[in-house]
């Protein structure tokens, strides 16, 4: 009904659009000739009611007057909070959160305009009648605030008993104390352990316990049965001799009721004495099952012994010697006419209890008239059976004391060591007693000959190598390629270990002695046999198959003092900062380039923070032209670590050696003076193994001003 006047005015305004400007001029006219009927400053185009000066876009909306005062449909006349509900339906038109579509919340407000505050919202609470902190799921209320006597938990299965709830311990009382729908389960705090008694002997098996409030059928509360499959085995059983632990005490057959009685047998003859006994299932050591020995201190006296003529009751029957119908065991004796202790084998012998003088119980003498003939005598070459074995002289395998003869085909007085020899009492023709000749075809070869070294012949037959003149166990390197470079001194046996045993290069030392390790060795690269000009160098015997000779070593931390001359750079081995050692980062080394060609032309170049942390490594063929100031020539190589080409190849290749006293570089000044060391310099500002721009003592890999490292080396092979 409120909209009717507004509609009417809008209709009237629309009619004004059909009136010409001349006809409306008396009421008001804009500067454009458009009519403003109500004179409010808004023409008919922008005024939604040009018949009412209180209605135009410049007016404020007046609530609930039925007019669109500000001509803006976005500000309805009866929905001040803009929630889509007008005065008729909105119970609070000042709050857009309150309207019939709003959800009810716990805030003390009728949010959905249904006339009820905080209805149907809030938490669900449950009655806690027994005050144990757990509620009854069957007695619930919904509330924005908790009610007295109610809790948020609904897990109590008996709200009349405070001792019954989900946090309670289950006990054996017929009640579900912990509300898990199970009564007196095995987890009850006072439940007992029961053990299966499969054999029904009243003792259970500890390996299979069952926890329960009540004793299960077939279970007992004793867990000490060690075999629950045998009713005769349990802690209360008697132990018997059967290899079974009947009483479950962990010991077999102890104190068995059927143990036997054993008697001590001191003399070990199988018969015991009754004064010491032992009860046991098994026979103890030193005991027997009888007490029949009449003298347990003499193993020759027992019921099993034969009665002999000795005044003793040997067989324990109470009778002695001839008085015993079971004996005596009389002595049979034979004449020993030659007194050699052996009786005449041709004599029949005589029995008696006593052994007469001049007689013996033995009858093995084949000639009782000769004291040198008897069993056991040494067979000699005399045509007599000396040892009475029926064989004479060399026909006797146990003798005789004949000689073994060996052929001496080369007649040098030494017999053939490979011949088995001939045993004979007489010397065969062409034979000798000696068998030490290692070559019986050559009279110049025998143990008495003088050894001629290095001819491949063991002239003195001592079995030693013919290439080990000093006898140190290592063959000569010069003669046969062995590891001994000084075969005249037994105390020196490894090439390079002394100046006199200097090896030509590290590679030749490794070839001669494969067990050689990294370290300092004496080297003589010219290989002329004169080691007076040998020098100590460092060898890498392990990396890259070993045999590498160090010719340049630069450690950034070592000062480049003592700049070498050209003569020194060619002929001297120079060490700065310390002495040669396996710690390559402790010294600088320059081996005179005059030695390089004799060492080898295969070069290994490498730089890095240390020998164990290499950043770049490459292999090149490297030669020096001595006739042109040792001009450097390198062929294309292989880069094995890193990817950059070394400046020694890309920049310094083809240049001549420069020293502070012989300037061959491409710079106006002397680069060797600047860097304190010889090199194949181009420009002083291009890096070398001895330094580069701003880092005069650091080895460079490329010629770049930033590619420098703490350590660098050149090795030859």
PEJO-V167859 format. One record per residue. N is the residue number from 1. SS is DSSP state (H for helix, E for strand, C for the rest). PHI is phi in degrees with one decimal (none if undefined). Layout:
N;SS;PHI, N;SS;PHI
This chain:
1;C;none, 2;C;-66.4, 3;H;-80.3, 4;H;-63.1, 5;H;-58.9, 6;H;-65.0, 7;H;-64.2, 8;H;-62.7, 9;H;-65.2, 10;H;-60.2, 11;H;-67.8, 12;H;-64.9, 13;H;-61.0, 14;H;-64.2, 15;H;-65.3, 16;H;-62.2, 17;C;-63.7, 18;C;-89.0, 19;C;-94.3, 20;C;-75.5, 21;H;-57.5, 22;H;-62.7, 23;H;-71.6, 24;H;-99.6, 25;C;-56.1, 26;C;-65.8, 27;C;-79.9, 28;C;169.7, 29;E;-142.6, 30;C;-78.9, 31;C;-65.5, 32;C;-99.3, 33;C;84.2, 34;C;-99.7, 35;E;-74.1, 36;C;-121.4, 37;C;-63.7, 38;C;-94.3, 39;C;63.5, 40;C;-94.6, 41;C;91.3, 42;C;-119.2, 43;C;-76.7, 44;C;-64.4, 45;C;-72.8, 46;C;-107.1, 47;C;-90.8, 48;C;-76.2, 49;C;-148.9, 50;C;-79.6, 51;C;-103.9, 52;C;-133.5, 53;C;-66.2, 54;C;-90.1, 55;C;-121.8, 56;C;-171.3, 57;C;-61.6, 58;C;-90.2, 59;C;-85.9, 60;C;-88.1, 61;C;-69.3, 62;C;-103.6, 63;C;-62.1, 64;C;59.0, 65;C;-100.6, 66;C;80.4, 67;C;-119.1, 68;C;-92.3, 69;C;-56.9, 70;C;-98.7, 71;C;53.4, 72;C;-128.0, 73;C;-64.7, 74;C;-76.4, 75;C;-118.4, 76;C;-59.5, 77;C;-70.3, 78;C;-125.8, 79;C;-136.7, 80;C;-67.4, 81;C;-89.8, 82;C;68.1, 83;C;-95.6, 84;C;90.3, 85;C;-126.3, 86;C;-86.6, 87;C;-58.0, 88;C;-67.8, 89;C;-109.7, 90;C;-88.1, 91;C;-80.7, 92;C;-153.8, 93;C;-79.9, 94;C;-97.3, 95;C;-129.5, 96;C;-66.2, 97;C;-82.1, 98;C;-112.9, 99;C;-170.5, 100;C;-59.5, 101;C;-94.4, 102;C;-73.7, 103;C;-76.8, 104;C;-73.3, 105;C;-133.1, 106;C;-77.4, 107;C;-146.4, 108;C;74.6, 109;C;-125.4, 110;C;-84.2, 111;C;-63.1, 112;C;-102.4, 113;C;56.9, 114;C;-99.6, 115;C;86.0, 116;C;-121.6, 117;C;-100.7, 118;C;55.0, 119;C;-88.2, 120;C;70.8, 121;C;-131.2, 122;C;102.5, 123;E;-89.8, 124;E;-95.4, 125;E;-117.6, 126;E;-123.4, 127;E;-63.6, 128;C;-120.0, 129;C;-70.1, 130;C;-95.0, 131;C;66.6, 132;C;-94.6, 133;C;87.7, 134;C;-125.3, 135;C;-95.7, 136;E;-88.2, 137;E;-63.8, 138;E;-86.1, 139;E;-127.6, 140;E;-125.3, 141;E;-135.7, 142;E;-108.6, 143;E;-157.4, 144;C;-74.7, 145;C;-126.9, 146;C;-63.6, 147;C;-94.8, 148;C;-59.0, 149;C;85.1, 150;E;-123.1, 151;E;-135.0, 152;C;-79.7, 153;C;-86.7, 154;C;-128.2, 155;C;-101.1, 156;E;-78.9, 157;C;-91.1, 158;C;-150.8, 159;C;-83.5, 160;C;-102.7, 161;C;-128.3, 162;C;-65.9, 163;C;-85.0, 164;C;-115.3, 165;C;-169.9, 166;C;-66.6, 167;C;-93.8, 168;C;-76.5, 169;C;-79.2, 170;C;-73.1, 171;C;-128.1, 172;C;-82.1, 173;C;-141.9, 174;C;77.7, 175;C;-121.6, 176;C;-81.0, 177;C;-63.9, 178;C;-101.0, 179;C;56.4, 180;C;-104.7, 181;C;65.1, 182;C;-132.7, 183;C;-111.6, 184;C;53.7, 185;C;-70.9, 186;C;-58.5, 187;C;-79.3, 188;C;-55.7, 189;C;-63.8, 190;C;-108.0, 191;C;-68.5, 192;E;-109.3, 193;E;-88.0, 194;E;-120.6, 195;E;-127.7, 196;E;-65.3, 197;C;-120.2, 198;C;-65.0, 199;C;-93.9, 200;C;65.7, 201;C;-96.4, 202;C;88.7, 203;C;-126.0, 204;C;-102.7, 205;E;-91.3, 206;H;-68.7, 207;H;-76.9, 208;H;-131.3, 209;E;-72.7, 210;E;-133.4, 211;E;-92.0, 212;E;-161.2, 213;C;-76.7, 214;C;-116.4, 215;C;-65.6, 216;C;-70.6, 217;C;-64.5, 218;C;82.7, 219;E;-120.4, 220;E;-133.1, 221;C;-95.2, 222;C;-106.8, 223;C;-113.1, 224;E;-99.2, 225;C;-76.6, 226;C;-89.7, 227;C;-150.8, 228;C;-82.7, 229;C;-101.0, 230;C;-130.2, 231;C;-66.8, 232;C;-89.2, 233;C;-113.4, 234;C;-173.6, 235;C;-60.1, 236;C;-94.8, 237;C;-81.2, 238;C;-82.5, 239;C;-78.0, 240;C;-128.5, 241;C;-83.5, 242;C;-144.2, 243;C;73.8, 244;C;-118.4, 245;C;-85.6, 246;C;-61.2, 247;C;-94.6, 248;C;55.5, 249;C;-101.9, 250;C;84.9, 251;C;-125.2, 252;C;-91.1, 253;C;60.0, 254;C;-83.9, 255;C;50.2, 256;C;-68.2, 257;C;-72.2, 258;C;-110.8, 259;C;-63.4, 260;E;-87.9, 261;E;-98.3, 262;E;-119.2, 263;E;-119.5, 264;E;-65.2, 265;C;-127.9, 266;C;-62.8, 267;C;-88.8, 268;C;66.9, 269;C;-95.8, 270;C;90.8, 271;C;-128.9, 272;C;-105.4, 273;E;-111.2, 274;E;-80.4, 275;E;-75.3, 276;E;-129.1, 277;E;-126.6, 278;E;-144.9, 279;E;-100.3, 280;E;-162.1, 281;C;-72.0, 282;C;-109.8, 283;C;-64.7, 284;C;-71.4, 285;C;-62.0, 286;C;85.9, 287;E;-125.0, 288;E;-132.2, 289;C;-94.3, 290;C;-139.2, 291;C;-125.0, 292;C;-97.0, 293;C;-82.0, 294;C;-88.7, 295;C;-150.9, 296;C;-84.6, 297;C;-102.3, 298;C;-131.4, 299;C;-69.9, 300;C;-83.7, 301;C;-115.3, 302;C;-172.0, 303;C;-58.3, 304;C;-91.2, 305;C;-76.0, 306;C;-87.9, 307;C;-70.5, 308;E;-127.5, 309;C;-81.0, 310;C;-147.2, 311;C;71.2, 312;C;-125.2, 313;C;-79.3, 314;C;-65.0, 315;C;-100.5, 316;C;58.4, 317;C;-104.1, 318;C;87.6, 319;C;-120.5, 320;C;-125.6, 321;H;48.2, 322;H;-65.8, 323;H;-77.7, 324;C;-99.5, 325;C;-62.5, 326;C;-88.6, 327;C;-153.9, 328;C;-82.5, 329;E;-90.4, 330;C;-67.9, 331;E;-90.7, 332;E;-97.5, 333;E;-130.8, 334;E;-132.7, 335;E;-68.3, 336;C;-124.7, 337;C;-66.7, 338;C;-91.3, 339;C;63.6, 340;C;-92.3, 341;C;88.9, 342;C;-121.4, 343;C;-84.3, 344;E;-68.7, 345;C;-71.7, 346;C;-86.0, 347;C;-87.0, 348;C;-74.6, 349;C;89.2, 350;E;-131.8, 351;E;-99.6, 352;E;-168.1, 353;C;-75.9, 354;C;-109.6, 355;C;-92.2, 356;C;-69.2, 357;C;-66.2, 358;C;80.8, 359;E;-127.5, 360;E;-145.3, 361;C;-76.5, 362;C;-84.5, 363;C;-139.9, 364;C;-109.5, 365;E;-81.2, 366;C;-83.5, 367;C;-148.2, 368;C;-80.9, 369;C;-102.5, 370;C;-127.9, 371;C;-68.7, 372;C;-90.1, 373;C;-111.9, 374;C;-173.2, 375;C;-61.7, 376;C;100.6, 377;C;-69.3, 378;C;-77.0, 379;C;-73.3, 380;C;-124.3, 381;C;-81.5, 382;C;-142.3, 383;C;72.4, 384;C;-118.4, 385;C;-81.1, 386;C;-62.7, 387;C;-102.2, 388;C;56.4, 389;C;-105.2, 390;C;85.7, 391;C;-120.2, 392;C;-120.5, 393;H;50.1, 394;H;-71.1, 395;H;-76.0, 396;C;-90.5, 397;C;-64.2, 398;C;-89.5, 399;C;-179.1, 400;C;-84.3, 401;C;-81.3, 402;C;-84.8, 403;E;-98.3, 404;E;-100.9, 405;E;-110.2, 406;E;-127.7, 407;E;-64.8, 408;C;-123.7, 409;C;-68.0, 410;C;-92.8, 411;C;54.5, 412;C;-98.1, 413;C;86.4, 414;C;-125.7, 415;C;-83.4, 416;E;-67.9, 417;C;-71.3, 418;C;-87.6, 419;C;-86.9, 420;C;-70.3, 421;C;87.8, 422;E;-123.7, 423;E;-91.5, 424;E;-157.3, 425;C;-78.0, 426;C;-115.3, 427;C;-76.5, 428;C;-71.4, 429;C;-66.2, 430;C;73.5, 431;E;-121.2, 432;E;-137.3, 433;C;-75.6, 434;C;-80.5, 435;C;-136.4, 436;C;-108.1, 437;E;-82.3, 438;C;-84.7, 439;C;-148.8, 440;C;-82.8, 441;C;-102.6, 442;C;-130.1, 443;C;-67.8, 444;C;-85.1, 445;C;-114.9, 446;C;-172.1, 447;C;-60.2, 448;C;-91.8, 449;C;-77.7, 450;C;-88.2, 451;C;-69.5, 452;C;-106.6, 453;C;-75.0, 454;C;68.5, 455;C;-103.9, 456;C;78.7, 457;C;-118.3, 458;C;-85.2, 459;C;-62.0, 460;C;-96.8, 461;C;55.0, 462;C;-93.3, 463;C;78.9, 464;C;-80.3, 465;C;-62.9, 466;C;-76.6, 467;C;-111.3, 468;C;-126.6, 469;C;-66.1, 470;C;-89.6, 471;C;65.4, 472;C;-92.1, 473;C;91.1, 474;C;-127.3, 475;C;-73.0, 476;E;-67.8, 477;H;-70.9, 478;H;-64.9, 479;H;-88.1, 480;H;-139.6, 481;C;82.0, 482;C;-78.4, 483;C;-81.5, 484;E;-95.4, 485;C;-90.5, 486;C;-139.4, 487;C;-83.0, 488;C;-104.3, 489;C;-133.0, 490;C;-67.4, 491;C;-80.7, 492;C;-121.9, 493;C;-135.8, 494;C;-117.1, 495;C;-55.3, 496;C;90.4, 497;C;-77.8, 498;C;-138.6, 499;C;-64.1, 500;C;-66.0, 501;C;-103.7, 502;C;-53.9, 503;E;-88.4, 504;C;-66.7, 505;C;-144.6, 506;H;-63.0, 507;H;-67.4, 508;H;-67.8, 509;H;-63.6, 510;H;-66.5, 511;H;-64.4, 512;H;-77.5, 513;C;-138.4, 514;C;-65.6, 515;C;-88.1, 516;C;-60.2, 517;C;-114.0, 518;C;-57.2, 519;E;156.9, 520;E;-91.0, 521;E;-134.7, 522;E;-81.9, 523;E;-128.2, 524;C;-139.1, 525;C;-58.2, 526;C;-71.6, 527;C;58.7, 528;C;-88.2, 529;C;86.7, 530;C;-96.2, 531;H;-92.0, 532;H;-65.5, 533;H;-100.3, 534;C;-68.6, 535;E;-139.5, 536;E;-87.7, 537;E;-129.8, 538;E;-109.2, 539;E;-116.0, 540;E;-99.0, 541;C;-99.3, 542;C;-123.1, 543;H;-74.4, 544;H;50.0, 545;H;71.3, 546;C;72.7, 547;C;82.8, 548;E;-98.3, 549;E;-99.4, 550;E;-78.0, 551;E;-112.7, 552;E;-144.6, 553;E;-142.3, 554;E;-121.8, 555;E;-109.2, 556;C;-54.5, 557;C;-72.9, 558;C;-93.2, 559;C;-69.7, 560;C;-86.6, 561;C;-94.2, 562;C;74.8, 563;C;-61.9, 564;C;-72.6, 565;C;-81.0, 566;H;-62.9, 567;H;-60.6, 568;H;-65.8, 569;H;-63.5, 570;H;-92.5, 571;H;-112.1, 572;C;-109.7, 573;E;-106.2, 574;E;-109.8, 575;E;-122.3, 576;E;-124.5, 577;C;89.1, 578;C;166.2, 579;C;-116.0, 580;C;-59.3, 581;C;-162.6, 582;C;-71.7, 583;C;-86.9, 584;H;-67.8, 585;H;-89.5, 586;H;-109.4, 587;C;-155.0, 588;E;-106.4, 589;E;-137.4, 590;E;-134.2, 591;E;-91.3, 592;C;-48.8, 593;C;-64.2, 594;C;-65.7, 595;C;-91.0, 596;H;-59.9, 597;H;-63.3, 598;H;-72.7, 599;H;-73.9, 600;C;156.4, 601;C;-114.8, 602;E;-96.6, 603;E;-110.5, 604;E;-115.3, 605;E;-105.5, 606;E;-158.0, 607;E;-139.5, 608;E;170.7, 609;E;-75.2, 610;E;-168.5, 611;C;-60.0, 612;C;-91.5, 613;E;-137.8, 614;E;-90.2, 615;E;-92.8, 616;E;-137.8, 617;E;-148.9, 618;E;-149.7, 619;E;-122.5, 620;E;-138.1, 621;E;-85.5, 622;E;-127.9, 623;E;-129.2, 624;E;-126.3, 625;E;-95.5, 626;H;-62.5, 627;H;-74.3, 628;H;-125.8, 629;C;54.3, 630;C;51.4, 631;E;-58.1, 632;E;-81.7, 633;E;-134.8, 634;E;-126.2, 635;C;-92.3, 636;C;-56.5, 637;C;-123.1, 638;E;-122.1, 639;E;-94.3, 640;E;-104.7, 641;E;-131.5, 642;C;79.5, 643;C;-134.0, 644;C;-80.8, 645;C;-76.7, 646;C;-66.5, 647;H;-62.9, 648;H;-59.6, 649;H;-90.7, 650;H;-77.8, 651;C;-121.4, 652;C;-86.8, 653;C;-58.6, 654;C;90.8, 655;C;-90.1, 656;C;-92.3, 657;C;-71.1, 658;E;-117.0, 659;E;-124.5, 660;C;-65.0, 661;C;-104.9, 662;E;-149.6, 663;C;-87.8, 664;C;-120.6, 665;C;-84.9, 666;C;-97.3, 667;C;-110.0, 668;C;-66.9, 669;C;-99.3, 670;C;-98.3, 671;H;-66.5, 672;H;-64.9, 673;H;-68.6, 674;H;-69.3, 675;H;-100.2, 676;C;72.7, 677;C;-165.9, 678;C;-65.5, 679;E;-171.9, 680;C;-90.1, 681;C;-75.0, 682;C;-106.0, 683;C;-89.8, 684;C;-64.6, 685;C;-90.2, 686;C;-98.6, 687;C;-63.9, 688;E;-133.0, 689;C;-69.1, 690;C;-107.5, 691;E;148.9, 692;E;-159.9, 693;C;-53.5, 694;C;69.0, 695;E;-134.6, 696;C;-65.6, 697;C;-115.4, 698;C;-101.0, 699;E;-67.8, 700;E;-107.3, 701;C;-91.6, 702;C;-99.2, 703;C;-91.6, 704;C;-72.3, 705;C;-74.1, 706;C;-116.3, 707;C;-94.6, 708;E;-114.3, 709;E;-140.6, 710;C;-79.1, 711;E;-151.1, 712;E;-152.9, 713;E;-152.5, 714;E;-124.5, 715;E;-119.2, 716;E;-123.7, 717;C;-150.3
